[in-house]
């Protein structure tokens, strides 16, 4: 898209945004229209353009929260949508409202049992559940089983759209989907709905393409940076995953205003991938001691003592952080990078501890392993790194909060750790590798590997519940920070759900990247 075309598109986008805002105004103060208001918000979010309407959406949901509290009085379908939207945007509403969807014997009403959209909406709502919400646990079991039956029922065989919708929901509920990938899927689906809003559909396509153009520029910039270091030649043992690292960062935040943060995080991810491979599979114990010490000291003078092949890696680390420091210095925020440095030092110490265990042939207890591996999974460090450059919403308190390892961050780390252990366990044990959490659990509790897989899968779901709870409890933490944590977890759901799709990039991830980066949306019919 050339500059002239882009300017023209941006003007059309502004006009369309104003049209949509008028719908907010016409429905906000009319209680009879509040169901339609929720449906509008749902469409905007799933079409991937909520960043255009952040204030409008927050104002609308705040209005509904004040007007109804926990007493939303609509049918069960609309209750599910109301509940999911309220909770995912930080409004605590009680799950007790779903008890009215049961009959006197606690069985879901026949009308819901045969209502596919109602089942899907309730199913999606259950993924906002917190620990101890038995009503939602039961609702999930019921809806999942019923939807699975419908998907296999020959009566529905000719209704391809319905079957696809069910299968996509069962594979990955909305709560666990990356917004940008959801937009890819939802825009064509929304277009086929007879009731779709033409202005909203056109805006979603044009917005997708404008953002795609920005993301292409960012990836081009990153590619030029990467070529300077010629990683493929100079660090041949390491995974060369720059594009996938950008996809990861793009999953954490795709919005235009986070461009510089996204570029920084992509660089950080690319560098720590090399460090991971160095600690995990290449460096000797003695070399890793030297590298770890150099990172703790964080000084260009350390280059002199490093093995030759580590010099480039160390220089990359210093360069990435120095560049971001210089960018933030313009705003008087260069010191924010100090928080990121300290987080990285802690992260590298956890790597070194694992290298020590491997060197000694030591299998730690499960608790001992978790105390280190929840840090070595990198998610605490990556969250802190992701905050750099996000703008005025990020303060010293933001970094201090993340650095204290609060429950929300810990839950995200648990999800990453357990999911990674499940999919990478077999391959890691085929070579010299520190005992994984699965090996530690098997040894300590004398159970089978398959049993531990089931335990860890349950722990992944528990982590999601914890994140849901903490995202509602962290009242002093701005929602954009909370969403970085949620989106980091969502990336894991894409890259590590069934296999290690970061190390072994499969067709599905390649298709995701191609669709996001290469294929414009507005070229499809509207």
ROVEX-735040 format. One record per residue (C-alpha): residue number from 1; residue in three letters; x, y, z. Coordinates in steps of 0.5 Angstrom, whole numbers. Example, Ala and Ser with C-alpha at 12.3 -4.5 7.8 and 13.67 -1.06 7.14 Angstrom:
[node 1 'ALA' [25 -9 16]]
[node 2 'SER' [27 -2 14]]
This chain:
[node 1 'UNK' [0 0 0]]
[node 2 'UNK' [3 7 -2]]
[node 3 'UNK' [3 13 2]]
[node 4 'UNK' [-3 16 -2]]
[node 5 'UNK' [-7 10 -2]]
[node 6 'UNK' [-6 9 6]]
[node 7 'UNK' [-8 17 7]]
[node 8 'UNK' [-14 15 3]]
[node 9 'UNK' [-16 9 7]]
[node 10 'UNK' [-14 13 13]]
[node 11 'UNK' [-20 18 12]]
[node 12 'UNK' [-25 13 10]]
[node 13 'UNK' [-23 9 17]]
[node 14 'UNK' [-24 16 21]]
[node 15 'UNK' [-31 16 17]]
[node 16 'UNK' [-33 9 19]]
[node 17 'UNK' [-31 10 26]]
[node 18 'UNK' [-35 16 27]]
[node 19 'UNK' [-41 12 24]]
[node 20 'UNK' [-40 6 29]]
[node 21 'UNK' [-39 11 35]]
[node 22 'UNK' [-46 14 33]]
[node 23 'UNK' [-49 7 34]]
[node 24 'UNK' [-46 7 41]]
[node 25 'UNK' [-49 13 43]]
[node 26 'UNK' [-56 11 40]]
[node 27 'UNK' [-56 4 44]]
[node 28 'UNK' [-52 7 51]]
[node 29 'UNK' [-58 10 54]]
[node 30 'UNK' [-64 6 52]]
[node 31 'UNK' [-64 0 56]]
[node 32 'UNK' [-68 -4 51]]
[node 33 'UNK' [-62 -4 46]]
[node 34 'UNK' [-57 -6 51]]
[node 35 'UNK' [-57 -13 48]]
[node 36 'UNK' [-55 -10 42]]
[node 37 'UNK' [-50 -6 45]]
[node 38 'UNK' [-47 -12 48]]
[node 39 'UNK' [-47 -15 41]]
[node 40 'UNK' [-44 -9 38]]
[node 41 'UNK' [-38 -10 43]]
[node 42 'UNK' [-37 -17 42]]
[node 43 'UNK' [-37 -16 34]]
[node 44 'UNK' [-32 -10 35]]
[node 45 'UNK' [-27 -14 39]]
[node 46 'UNK' [-28 -21 35]]
[node 47 'UNK' [-27 -17 29]]
[node 48 'UNK' [-20 -14 31]]
[node 49 'UNK' [-22 -7 32]]
[node 50 'UNK' [-23 -6 39]]
[node 51 'UNK' [-17 -1 39]]
[node 52 'UNK' [-21 4 35]]
[node 53 'UNK' [-26 4 41]]
[node 54 'UNK' [-23 3 47]]
[node 55 'UNK' [-26 9 51]]
[node 56 'UNK' [-33 7 48]]
[node 57 'UNK' [-33 0 50]]
[node 58 'UNK' [-30 2 57]]
[node 59 'UNK' [-36 7 58]]
[node 60 'UNK' [-41 2 55]]
[node 61 'UNK' [-39 -3 60]]
[node 62 'UNK' [-38 1 66]]
[node 63 'UNK' [-45 4 64]]
[node 64 'UNK' [-48 -3 64]]
[node 65 'UNK' [-45 -5 70]]
[node 66 'UNK' [-47 1 74]]
[node 67 'UNK' [-54 0 71]]
[node 68 'UNK' [-55 -8 73]]
[node 69 'UNK' [-49 -10 77]]
[node 70 'UNK' [-50 -18 78]]
[node 71 'UNK' [-57 -17 76]]
[node 72 'UNK' [-57 -18 69]]
[node 73 'UNK' [-64 -20 67]]
[node 74 'UNK' [-64 -23 60]]
[node 75 'UNK' [-65 -30 57]]
[node 76 'UNK' [-59 -35 58]]
[node 77 'UNK' [-56 -34 52]]
[node 78 'UNK' [-55 -26 53]]
[node 79 'UNK' [-53 -27 60]]
[node 80 'UNK' [-47 -31 57]]
[node 81 'UNK' [-45 -26 53]]
[node 82 'UNK' [-46 -21 58]]
[node 83 'UNK' [-42 -25 63]]
[node 84 'UNK' [-36 -26 58]]
[node 85 'UNK' [-36 -19 56]]
[node 86 'UNK' [-36 -16 63]]
[node 87 'UNK' [-31 -21 66]]
[node 88 'UNK' [-26 -20 60]]
[node 89 'UNK' [-26 -13 61]]
[node 90 'UNK' [-25 -13 68]]
[node 91 'UNK' [-32 -12 71]]
[node 92 'UNK' [-33 -17 77]]
[node 93 'UNK' [-40 -20 76]]
[node 94 'UNK' [-42 -26 80]]
[node 95 'UNK' [-43 -33 76]]
[node 96 'UNK' [-49 -34 81]]
[node 97 'UNK' [-53 -32 75]]
[node 98 'UNK' [-52 -38 71]]
[node 99 'UNK' [-56 -42 77]]
[node 100 'UNK' [-63 -40 73]]
[node 101 'UNK' [-61 -43 67]]
[node 102 'UNK' [-62 -50 71]]
[node 103 'UNK' [-68 -53 72]]
[node 104 'UNK' [-70 -56 79]]
[node 105 'UNK' [-66 -62 79]]
[node 106 'UNK' [-60 -58 77]]
[node 107 'UNK' [-60 -60 69]]
[node 108 'UNK' [-60 -55 64]]
[node 109 'UNK' [-66 -53 61]]
[node 110 'UNK' [-68 -57 54]]
[node 111 'UNK' [-69 -50 51]]
[node 112 'UNK' [-61 -49 52]]
[node 113 'UNK' [-60 -57 50]]
[node 114 'UNK' [-62 -56 43]]
[node 115 'UNK' [-60 -49 42]]
[node 116 'UNK' [-53 -49 39]]
[node 117 'UNK' [-52 -42 39]]
[node 118 'UNK' [-54 -41 46]]
[node 119 'UNK' [-49 -47 48]]
[node 120 'UNK' [-43 -44 45]]
[node 121 'UNK' [-45 -38 48]]
[node 122 'UNK' [-45 -41 55]]
[node 123 'UNK' [-39 -45 53]]
[node 124 'UNK' [-35 -39 52]]
[node 125 'UNK' [-37 -36 58]]
[node 126 'UNK' [-35 -42 62]]
[node 127 'UNK' [-28 -40 60]]
[node 128 'UNK' [-28 -34 65]]
[node 129 'UNK' [-29 -38 71]]
[node 130 'UNK' [-25 -37 77]]
[node 131 'UNK' [-22 -43 82]]
[node 132 'UNK' [-28 -46 86]]
[node 133 'UNK' [-34 -44 81]]
[node 134 'UNK' [-37 -50 81]]
[node 135 'UNK' [-43 -48 77]]
[node 136 'UNK' [-39 -46 71]]
[node 137 'UNK' [-34 -52 72]]
[node 138 'UNK' [-41 -56 71]]
[node 139 'UNK' [-43 -52 65]]
[node 140 'UNK' [-37 -53 62]]
[node 141 'UNK' [-37 -60 62]]
[node 142 'UNK' [-45 -60 60]]
[node 143 'UNK' [-43 -55 54]]
[node 144 'UNK' [-37 -59 51]]
[node 145 'UNK' [-40 -66 51]]
[node 146 'UNK' [-47 -63 48]]
[node 147 'UNK' [-43 -59 43]]
[node 148 'UNK' [-39 -65 41]]
[node 149 'UNK' [-45 -69 40]]
[node 150 'UNK' [-48 -64 36]]
[node 151 'UNK' [-41 -64 32]]
[node 152 'UNK' [-42 -72 31]]
[node 153 'UNK' [-49 -72 29]]
[node 154 'UNK' [-51 -73 22]]
[node 155 'UNK' [-57 -69 23]]
[node 156 'UNK' [-53 -63 23]]
[node 157 'UNK' [-48 -66 17]]
[node 158 'UNK' [-51 -61 12]]
[node 159 'UNK' [-50 -55 16]]
[node 160 'UNK' [-42 -54 15]]
[node 161 'UNK' [-42 -47 18]]
[node 162 'UNK' [-45 -49 25]]
[node 163 'UNK' [-40 -55 25]]
[node 164 'UNK' [-34 -51 24]]
[node 165 'UNK' [-36 -46 29]]
[node 166 'UNK' [-37 -52 34]]
[node 167 'UNK' [-31 -55 32]]
[node 168 'UNK' [-27 -48 33]]
[node 169 'UNK' [-30 -47 39]]
[node 170 'UNK' [-28 -54 42]]
[node 171 'UNK' [-21 -53 39]]
[node 172 'UNK' [-20 -46 42]]
[node 173 'UNK' [-25 -42 46]]
[node 174 'UNK' [-25 -34 45]]
[node 175 'UNK' [-21 -33 52]]
[node 176 'UNK' [-15 -37 49]]
[node 177 'UNK' [-15 -34 42]]
[node 178 'UNK' [-10 -29 40]]
[node 179 'UNK' [-14 -23 38]]
[node 180 'UNK' [-11 -22 31]]
[node 181 'UNK' [-12 -29 29]]
[node 182 'UNK' [-19 -29 31]]
[node 183 'UNK' [-20 -23 27]]
[node 184 'UNK' [-17 -27 21]]
[node 185 'UNK' [-23 -32 23]]
[node 186 'UNK' [-28 -28 25]]
[node 187 'UNK' [-28 -23 19]]
[node 188 'UNK' [-31 -28 14]]
[node 189 'UNK' [-35 -31 18]]
[node 190 'UNK' [-39 -24 20]]
[node 191 'UNK' [-39 -23 13]]
[node 192 'UNK' [-44 -29 12]]
[node 193 'UNK' [-48 -27 17]]
[node 194 'UNK' [-55 -23 14]]
[node 195 'UNK' [-55 -19 20]]
[node 196 'UNK' [-48 -16 19]]
[node 197 'UNK' [-46 -9 20]]
[node 198 'UNK' [-44 -6 13]]
[node 199 'UNK' [-40 -1 16]]
[node 200 'UNK' [-37 -5 22]]
[node 201 'UNK' [-35 -10 16]]
[node 202 'UNK' [-31 -5 12]]
[node 203 'UNK' [-28 -2 18]]
[node 204 'UNK' [-25 -9 20]]
[node 205 'UNK' [-22 -10 13]]
[node 206 'UNK' [-19 -4 12]]
[node 207 'UNK' [-16 -3 19]]
[node 208 'UNK' [-14 -10 18]]
[node 209 'UNK' [-10 -8 12]]
[node 210 'UNK' [-7 -2 15]]
[node 211 'UNK' [-4 -6 21]]
[node 212 'UNK' [-2 -11 16]]
[node 213 'UNK' [2 -5 13]]
[node 214 'UNK' [5 -3 19]]
[node 215 'UNK' [7 -10 21]]
[node 216 'UNK' [11 -11 15]]
[node 217 'UNK' [15 -5 16]]
[node 218 'UNK' [17 -7 23]]
[node 219 'UNK' [19 -14 20]]
[node 220 'UNK' [23 -11 15]]
[node 221 'UNK' [26 -7 20]]
[node 222 'UNK' [28 -13 24]]
[node 223 'UNK' [30 -17 18]]
[node 224 'UNK' [35 -11 17]]
[node 225 'UNK' [38 -11 24]]
[node 226 'UNK' [38 -19 24]]
[node 227 'UNK' [42 -19 18]]
[node 228 'UNK' [48 -15 21]]
[node 229 'UNK' [49 -21 26]]
[node 230 'UNK' [49 -26 21]]
[node 231 'UNK' [46 -31 26]]
[node 232 'UNK' [46 -37 21]]
[node 233 'UNK' [53 -37 20]]
[node 234 'UNK' [56 -34 27]]
[node 235 'UNK' [51 -38 31]]
[node 236 'UNK' [50 -44 27]]
[node 237 'UNK' [47 -49 33]]
[node 238 'UNK' [42 -44 35]]
[node 239 'UNK' [35 -44 32]]
[node 240 'UNK' [34 -38 27]]
[node 241 'UNK' [27 -36 29]]
[node 242 'UNK' [26 -28 28]]
[node 243 'UNK' [20 -29 24]]
[node 244 'UNK' [17 -33 29]]
[node 245 'UNK' [19 -29 35]]
[node 246 'UNK' [16 -23 31]]
[node 247 'UNK' [9 -27 31]]
[node 248 'UNK' [10 -28 39]]
[node 249 'UNK' [11 -21 40]]
[node 250 'UNK' [5 -19 35]]
[node 251 'UNK' [1 -24 39]]
[node 252 'UNK' [3 -20 46]]
[node 253 'UNK' [1 -13 43]]
[node 254 'UNK' [-2 -12 36]]
[node 255 'UNK' [-4 -5 36]]
[node 256 'UNK' [-1 1 33]]
[node 257 'UNK' [1 5 39]]
[node 258 'UNK' [5 -1 41]]
[node 259 'UNK' [10 -1 35]]
[node 260 'UNK' [16 1 39]]
[node 261 'UNK' [15 -4 44]]
[node 262 'UNK' [13 -10 40]]
[node 263 'UNK' [20 -9 36]]
[node 264 'UNK' [24 -9 42]]
[node 265 'UNK' [20 -15 45]]
[node 266 'UNK' [21 -19 38]]
[node 267 'UNK' [29 -17 39]]
[node 268 'UNK' [29 -20 46]]
[node 269 'UNK' [25 -26 44]]
[node 270 'UNK' [30 -27 38]]
[node 271 'UNK' [36 -26 43]]
[node 272 'UNK' [34 -30 49]]
[node 273 'UNK' [32 -36 44]]
[node 274 'UNK' [40 -36 42]]
[node 275 'UNK' [41 -36 49]]
[node 276 'UNK' [37 -41 51]]
[node 277 'UNK' [40 -46 46]]
[node 278 'UNK' [47 -44 48]]
[node 279 'UNK' [45 -46 56]]
[node 280 'UNK' [41 -52 54]]
[node 281 'UNK' [45 -55 49]]
[node 282 'UNK' [51 -52 46]]
[node 283 'UNK' [55 -49 52]]
[node 284 'UNK' [60 -52 57]]
[node 285 'UNK' [59 -52 64]]
[node 286 'UNK' [65 -47 65]]
[node 287 'UNK' [63 -43 59]]
[node 288 'UNK' [56 -42 62]]
[node 289 'UNK' [59 -40 68]]
[node 290 'UNK' [63 -34 65]]
[node 291 'UNK' [57 -32 61]]
[node 292 'UNK' [52 -32 67]]
[node 293 'UNK' [58 -28 70]]
[node 294 'UNK' [58 -23 64]]
[node 295 'UNK' [51 -22 64]]
[node 296 'UNK' [51 -20 72]]
[node 297 'UNK' [56 -15 71]]
[node 298 'UNK' [53 -12 64]]
[node 299 'UNK' [59 -9 62]]
[node 300 'UNK' [62 -8 55]]
[node 301 'UNK' [69 -10 58]]
[node 302 'UNK' [66 -17 59]]
[node 303 'UNK' [67 -19 52]]
[node 304 'UNK' [75 -20 53]]
[node 305 'UNK' [74 -26 58]]
[node 306 'UNK' [68 -29 54]]
[node 307 'UNK' [69 -35 49]]
[node 308 'UNK' [70 -33 42]]
[node 309 'UNK' [63 -35 40]]
[node 310 'UNK' [59 -32 46]]
[node 311 'UNK' [62 -25 44]]
[node 312 'UNK' [57 -24 39]]
[node 313 'UNK' [51 -26 43]]
[node 314 'UNK' [53 -22 49]]
[node 315 'UNK' [54 -16 44]]
[node 316 'UNK' [47 -17 41]]
[node 317 'UNK' [44 -17 49]]
[node 318 'UNK' [48 -10 50]]
[node 319 'UNK' [46 -7 43]]
[node 320 'UNK' [38 -9 44]]
[node 321 'UNK' [38 -6 51]]
[node 322 'UNK' [42 0 49]]
[node 323 'UNK' [38 2 43]]
[node 324 'UNK' [32 2 47]]
[node 325 'UNK' [35 6 53]]
[node 326 'UNK' [37 11 48]]
[node 327 'UNK' [29 11 45]]
[node 328 'UNK' [26 12 52]]
[node 329 'UNK' [32 17 54]]
[node 330 'UNK' [28 22 50]]
[node 331 'UNK' [22 21 54]]
[node 332 'UNK' [26 21 61]]
[node 333 'UNK' [25 14 62]]
[node 334 'UNK' [31 11 60]]
[node 335 'UNK' [32 8 67]]
[node 336 'UNK' [26 3 66]]
[node 337 'UNK' [30 -1 62]]
[node 338 'UNK' [34 -2 69]]
[node 339 'UNK' [28 -6 71]]
[node 340 'UNK' [28 -11 65]]
[node 341 'UNK' [36 -12 66]]
[node 342 'UNK' [35 -14 73]]
[node 343 'UNK' [29 -19 70]]
[node 344 'UNK' [34 -22 65]]
[node 345 'UNK' [39 -23 70]]
[node 346 'UNK' [35 -27 74]]
[node 347 'UNK' [33 -31 68]]
[node 348 'UNK' [40 -32 67]]
[node 349 'UNK' [41 -34 74]]
[node 350 'UNK' [36 -39 73]]
[node 351 'UNK' [39 -42 67]]
[node 352 'UNK' [45 -43 70]]
[node 353 'UNK' [42 -47 76]]
[node 354 'UNK' [39 -52 71]]
[node 355 'UNK' [46 -52 68]]
[node 356 'UNK' [49 -54 75]]
[node 357 'UNK' [44 -59 76]]
[node 358 'UNK' [45 -62 69]]
[node 359 'UNK' [52 -62 70]]
[node 360 'UNK' [52 -66 77]]
[node 361 'UNK' [46 -71 74]]
[node 362 'UNK' [42 -68 80]]
[node 363 'UNK' [34 -69 80]]
[node 364 'UNK' [31 -64 84]]
[node 365 'UNK' [24 -65 88]]
[node 366 'UNK' [18 -62 84]]
[node 367 'UNK' [18 -56 89]]
[node 368 'UNK' [25 -55 88]]
[node 369 'UNK' [25 -55 80]]
[node 370 'UNK' [19 -51 80]]
[node 371 'UNK' [22 -45 84]]
[node 372 'UNK' [27 -45 78]]
[node 373 'UNK' [23 -47 72]]
[node 374 'UNK' [18 -42 73]]
[node 375 'UNK' [23 -37 72]]
[node 376 'UNK' [27 -40 67]]
[node 377 'UNK' [21 -41 62]]
[node 378 'UNK' [22 -33 61]]
[node 379 'UNK' [15 -31 62]]
[node 380 'UNK' [16 -26 68]]
[node 381 'UNK' [22 -23 64]]
[node 382 'UNK' [18 -23 58]]
[node 383 'UNK' [12 -19 61]]
[node 384 'UNK' [17 -14 64]]
[node 385 'UNK' [21 -13 58]]
[node 386 'UNK' [14 -12 54]]
[node 387 'UNK' [12 -6 59]]
[node 388 'UNK' [18 -2 56]]
[node 389 'UNK' [16 3 51]]
[node 390 'UNK' [8 2 52]]
[node 391 'UNK' [7 10 54]]
[node 392 'UNK' [5 14 60]]
[node 393 'UNK' [1 8 62]]
[node 394 'UNK' [7 5 64]]
[node 395 'UNK' [10 8 71]]
[node 396 'UNK' [15 6 76]]
[node 397 'UNK' [10 2 80]]
[node 398 'UNK' [8 -2 74]]
[node 399 'UNK' [15 -5 73]]
[node 400 'UNK' [15 -6 81]]
[node 401 'UNK' [9 -9 81]]
[node 402 'UNK' [11 -14 76]]
[node 403 'UNK' [18 -15 79]]
[node 404 'UNK' [15 -17 85]]
[node 405 'UNK' [12 -24 82]]
[node 406 'UNK' [5 -23 83]]
[node 407 'UNK' [0 -28 83]]
[node 408 'UNK' [-3 -26 76]]
[node 409 'UNK' [5 -26 73]]
[node 410 'UNK' [6 -33 77]]
[node 411 'UNK' [0 -36 74]]
[node 412 'UNK' [2 -34 67]]
[node 413 'UNK' [9 -37 68]]
[node 414 'UNK' [6 -44 71]]
[node 415 'UNK' [1 -44 64]]
[node 416 'UNK' [8 -43 60]]
[node 417 'UNK' [12 -48 64]]
[node 418 'UNK' [7 -54 65]]
[node 419 'UNK' [5 -53 57]]
[node 420 'UNK' [12 -53 55]]
[node 421 'UNK' [14 -59 59]]
[node 422 'UNK' [8 -63 56]]
[node 423 'UNK' [10 -62 49]]
[node 424 'UNK' [18 -62 50]]
[node 425 'UNK' [19 -67 55]]
[node 426 'UNK' [20 -73 50]]
[node 427 'UNK' [25 -70 46]]
[node 428 'UNK' [29 -67 51]]
[node 429 'UNK' [30 -73 55]]
[node 430 'UNK' [33 -76 48]]
[node 431 'UNK' [39 -72 50]]
[node 432 'UNK' [43 -69 56]]
[node 433 'UNK' [38 -65 59]]
[node 434 'UNK' [36 -62 66]]
[node 435 'UNK' [31 -67 69]]
[node 436 'UNK' [24 -64 67]]
[node 437 'UNK' [18 -62 71]]
[node 438 'UNK' [15 -69 69]]
[node 439 'UNK' [21 -73 71]]
[node 440 'UNK' [22 -70 78]]
[node 441 'UNK' [14 -71 79]]
[node 442 'UNK' [15 -78 76]]
[node 443 'UNK' [21 -80 81]]
[node 444 'UNK' [18 -76 87]]
[node 445 'UNK' [11 -79 87]]
[node 446 'UNK' [12 -86 83]]
[node 447 'UNK' [7 -85 78]]
[node 448 'UNK' [7 -86 70]]
[node 449 'UNK' [9 -81 65]]
[node 450 'UNK' [2 -81 62]]
[node 451 'UNK' [-1 -79 69]]
[node 452 'UNK' [4 -73 70]]
[node 453 'UNK' [1 -71 63]]
[node 454 'UNK' [-6 -71 66]]
[node 455 'UNK' [-4 -67 72]]
[node 456 'UNK' [0 -62 68]]
[node 457 'UNK' [-6 -61 63]]
[node 458 'UNK' [-10 -60 69]]
[node 459 'UNK' [-5 -55 72]]
[node 460 'UNK' [-6 -51 66]]
[node 461 'UNK' [-13 -50 66]]
[node 462 'UNK' [-12 -48 74]]
[node 463 'UNK' [-7 -43 71]]
[node 464 'UNK' [-12 -40 67]]
[node 465 'UNK' [-17 -40 72]]
[node 466 'UNK' [-12 -36 77]]
[node 467 'UNK' [-11 -31 71]]
[node 468 'UNK' [-18 -30 71]]
[node 469 'UNK' [-19 -29 78]]
[node 470 'UNK' [-13 -24 79]]
[node 471 'UNK' [-15 -20 73]]
[node 472 'UNK' [-21 -18 76]]
[node 473 'UNK' [-17 -17 83]]
[node 474 'UNK' [-11 -13 81]]
[node 475 'UNK' [-15 -6 81]]
[node 476 'UNK' [-9 -2 81]]
[node 477 'UNK' [-6 -5 75]]
[node 478 'UNK' [-8 -2 68]]
[node 479 'UNK' [-12 -7 64]]
[node 480 'UNK' [-7 -6 58]]
[node 481 'UNK' [-2 -9 63]]
[node 482 'UNK' [-6 -15 65]]
[node 483 'UNK' [-8 -16 58]]
[node 484 'UNK' [0 -17 56]]
[node 485 'UNK' [0 -23 61]]
[node 486 'UNK' [-6 -26 58]]
[node 487 'UNK' [-4 -25 51]]
[node 488 'UNK' [3 -28 53]]
[node 489 'UNK' [-1 -34 55]]
[node 490 'UNK' [-5 -34 49]]
[node 491 'UNK' [1 -35 45]]
[node 492 'UNK' [3 -41 49]]
[node 493 'UNK' [-4 -44 47]]
[node 494 'UNK' [-2 -43 39]]
[node 495 'UNK' [5 -45 39]]
[node 496 'UNK' [5 -50 45]]
[node 497 'UNK' [-2 -53 45]]
[node 498 'UNK' [0 -60 42]]
[node 499 'UNK' [7 -60 40]]
[node 500 'UNK' [13 -55 40]]
[node 501 'UNK' [11 -51 34]]
[node 502 'UNK' [17 -46 36]]
[node 503 'UNK' [22 -51 35]]
[node 504 'UNK' [19 -55 30]]
[node 505 'UNK' [15 -49 26]]
[node 506 'UNK' [9 -53 23]]
[node 507 'UNK' [4 -52 17]]
[node 508 'UNK' [-1 -49 22]]
[node 509 'UNK' [4 -43 25]]
[node 510 'UNK' [7 -42 18]]
[node 511 'UNK' [-1 -41 15]]
[node 512 'UNK' [-2 -36 21]]
[node 513 'UNK' [4 -32 19]]
[node 514 'UNK' [3 -32 12]]
[node 515 'UNK' [-4 -30 13]]
[node 516 'UNK' [-3 -24 18]]
[node 517 'UNK' [3 -21 14]]
[node 518 'UNK' [2 -23 7]]
[node 519 'UNK' [-5 -23 5]]
[node 520 'UNK' [-10 -17 5]]
[node 521 'UNK' [-17 -17 8]]
[node 522 'UNK' [-20 -12 4]]
[node 523 'UNK' [-19 -15 -3]]
[node 524 'UNK' [-24 -20 -1]]
[node 525 'UNK' [-31 -19 -3]]
[node 526 'UNK' [-36 -14 2]]
